[in-house]
Amino acid sequence: MKHLTTQTLQTKRLILRKITEADTPHIYNNWANNPEVTKHLTWKAHQSINDTQTIVDIWMKAYEKESTYRWIIEHKADKQVIGMIDVVALSIADECATIGYVLAKDYWSKGYMSEAFDAVIKFLFEEVELHRIEATHIITNPASGKVMEKCGLKYEGTKRLKMKNHDGIFVDLAMYGLVKEDY
């Protein structure tokens, strides 16, 4: 396993890059303040741009560690910041990354997240040399599972009442994984 930190990745329609201070209003306006987008996440919609600024500052500081992998997703054609994808957990001992992602509602169901996730998988397997990539979704968000399957991850089971959602209610998580030998 080689730590390379977040590198800029490009796909046909997207640029995946490090978050910058200038992204803050776009993150807030495009998804962080939208309760429909955040309802399946672990955090509630931001009430003000100050909420977003606080988390962006934390994310940017995390880039000081070479084991941080967090990308903003920028749409090439319209230069809009449309989402984010990152390694939310990394086991160095097991060479395994857990991926999380969020996408602005206007860009749902158009293949953008699958395109971004494919690029991240390629980078993590081929450059970082991970052994396994996994992701979970709250079972009330099957669209997220479709993204995982489209990217080659296999459904491995459901963890019952595994996580508290942003309302403090325990929810079931569907687990997906992909090992390098199956990539």
C-alpha positions as CSV (number, residue, x, y, z in Angstrom):
1,M,0.0,0.0,0.0
2,K,1.3,3.4,-1.0
3,H,0.0,6.6,0.5
4,L,-0.3,9.2,-2.3
5,T,-2.9,11.6,-0.7
6,T,-5.6,13.0,-2.9
7,Q,-4.6,13.3,-6.5
8,T,-6.6,15.1,-9.3
9,L,-8.5,12.5,-11.3
10,Q,-10.3,13.1,-14.6
11,T,-13.1,11.2,-16.3
12,K,-15.0,12.0,-19.5
13,R,-17.3,14.5,-17.8
14,L,-15.8,15.1,-14.4
15,I,-12.7,16.5,-12.6
16,L,-12.1,15.1,-9.1
17,R,-9.8,17.3,-7.1
18,K,-9.0,18.6,-3.6
19,I,-11.5,20.9,-2.0
20,T,-10.6,24.6,-1.8
21,E,-12.0,27.5,0.2
22,A,-13.7,28.8,-2.9
23,D,-15.9,25.6,-3.0
24,T,-17.6,26.5,0.2
25,P,-20.6,28.4,-1.2
26,H,-21.1,25.8,-3.9
27,I,-21.1,22.9,-1.4
28,Y,-23.6,24.7,0.7
29,N,-25.9,25.8,-2.2
30,N,-25.7,22.6,-4.3
31,W,-26.2,19.9,-1.6
32,A,-25.2,20.6,2.0
33,N,-28.3,22.7,2.7
34,N,-30.8,20.4,1.0
35,P,-32.6,18.1,3.4
36,E,-33.7,15.8,0.5
37,V,-30.0,15.2,-0.3
38,T,-28.8,14.7,3.3
39,K,-31.7,12.6,4.5
40,H,-29.7,9.4,3.9
41,L,-26.5,10.7,5.3
42,T,-25.1,10.8,8.9
43,W,-25.4,14.6,9.1
44,K,-28.3,17.0,8.8
45,A,-28.6,19.7,6.2
46,H,-26.5,22.7,7.0
47,Q,-28.5,25.6,8.4
48,S,-26.0,28.3,7.3
49,I,-22.9,28.7,5.2
50,N,-21.0,28.9,8.4
51,D,-21.8,25.2,9.1
52,T,-20.3,24.4,5.7
53,Q,-17.3,26.6,6.2
54,T,-16.5,24.9,9.5
55,I,-16.5,21.4,7.9
56,V,-14.6,22.6,4.8
57,D,-11.9,24.0,7.1
58,I,-11.6,20.6,8.8
59,W,-11.5,18.8,5.4
60,M,-8.8,21.1,4.0
61,K,-6.6,20.6,7.1
62,A,-6.9,16.8,6.8
63,Y,-5.0,17.1,3.5
64,E,-1.9,17.5,5.6
65,K,-2.0,13.7,6.1
66,E,-1.0,11.7,3.1
67,S,-3.6,9.1,4.0
68,T,-6.5,11.5,3.3
69,Y,-8.4,10.8,0.1
70,R,-11.2,13.3,-0.4
71,W,-12.4,14.7,-3.8
72,I,-14.7,17.4,-4.8
73,I,-16.6,16.4,-8.0
74,E,-16.6,19.2,-10.6
75,H,-18.6,18.9,-13.8
76,K,-16.3,19.7,-16.7
77,A,-18.9,21.2,-19.0
78,D,-20.5,23.7,-16.7
79,K,-17.7,24.0,-14.0
80,Q,-20.2,23.3,-11.3
81,V,-19.2,21.6,-8.0
82,I,-21.7,18.8,-8.0
83,G,-20.7,16.5,-5.2
84,M,-18.0,14.9,-3.1
85,I,-16.5,11.4,-2.8
86,D,-14.0,10.3,-0.1
87,V,-12.4,7.6,1.9
88,V,-14.4,7.8,5.1
89,A,-12.5,5.0,6.8
90,L,-9.1,3.5,6.0
91,S,-7.6,0.4,7.5
92,I,-3.9,0.4,6.8
93,A,-3.5,-3.1,8.4
94,D,-6.2,-4.6,6.1
95,E,-5.5,-2.3,3.1
96,C,-9.2,-1.5,2.9
97,A,-11.0,1.8,2.2
98,T,-14.6,2.6,3.0
99,I,-16.0,5.1,0.5
100,G,-18.7,7.7,1.1
101,Y,-20.3,10.1,-1.4
102,V,-22.9,12.8,-1.9
103,L,-24.3,14.3,-5.1
104,A,-26.3,17.5,-5.8
105,K,-29.9,16.6,-6.6
106,D,-29.9,18.2,-10.0
107,Y,-27.3,15.6,-11.1
108,W,-29.0,12.5,-9.7
109,S,-29.7,9.5,-12.1
110,K,-27.3,10.7,-14.8
111,G,-24.4,8.4,-14.1
112,Y,-22.1,11.0,-12.5
113,M,-21.6,9.3,-9.2
114,S,-20.8,5.9,-10.9
115,E,-18.3,7.7,-13.1
116,A,-16.6,9.4,-10.1
117,F,-16.6,6.2,-8.1
118,D,-15.1,4.2,-11.0
119,A,-12.2,6.7,-11.1
120,V,-11.7,6.5,-7.4
121,I,-11.7,2.7,-7.4
122,K,-9.1,2.6,-10.3
123,F,-6.9,5.1,-8.4
124,L,-7.2,3.2,-5.1
125,F,-6.5,-0.2,-6.6
126,E,-3.9,0.7,-9.2
127,E,-2.0,3.6,-7.5
128,V,-2.5,3.3,-3.8
129,E,-2.5,-0.5,-4.1
130,L,-5.4,-1.3,-1.8
131,H,-6.7,-4.8,-1.3
132,R,-10.4,-4.0,-0.7
133,I,-12.9,-1.2,-1.3
134,E,-16.2,-1.2,0.5
135,A,-19.2,1.0,0.9
136,T,-22.5,1.0,2.7
137,H,-25.9,2.7,2.3
138,I,-28.9,3.1,4.5
139,I,-31.4,0.6,3.1
140,T,-34.0,3.3,2.4
141,N,-31.6,4.6,-0.3
142,P,-31.5,1.8,-2.9
143,A,-30.2,4.2,-5.5
144,S,-26.9,4.3,-3.7
145,G,-26.7,0.5,-3.8
146,K,-27.2,0.7,-7.6
147,V,-24.2,3.0,-7.9
148,M,-22.1,0.5,-5.9
149,E,-23.2,-2.4,-8.1
150,K,-22.6,-0.5,-11.3
151,C,-19.1,0.1,-10.1
152,G,-18.5,-3.7,-9.5
153,L,-19.1,-3.9,-5.8
154,K,-21.0,-6.9,-4.6
155,Y,-23.8,-6.9,-2.0
156,E,-22.4,-8.8,1.1
157,G,-25.3,-8.5,3.5
158,T,-27.2,-6.1,5.7
159,K,-26.0,-5.0,9.1
160,R,-29.1,-4.6,11.2
161,L,-29.5,-1.4,13.2
162,K,-25.8,-0.7,12.6
163,M,-25.8,3.1,12.6
164,K,-27.6,6.0,14.1
165,N,-28.8,8.4,11.4
166,H,-28.8,12.2,11.9
167,D,-32.1,11.9,13.8
168,G,-30.5,9.5,16.4
169,I,-32.5,6.5,15.1
170,F,-30.7,3.2,14.5
171,V,-30.9,2.1,10.8
172,D,-29.9,-0.9,8.8
173,L,-26.9,-0.7,6.5
174,A,-26.5,-2.6,3.2
175,M,-22.8,-3.6,2.8
176,Y,-21.0,-3.9,-0.5
177,G,-17.4,-4.8,-1.3
178,L,-14.9,-5.3,-4.0
179,V,-11.5,-7.0,-3.7
180,K,-8.6,-6.3,-6.0
181,E,-8.6,-9.8,-7.5
182,D,-12.2,-9.3,-8.7
183,Y,-11.5,-5.7,-10.1
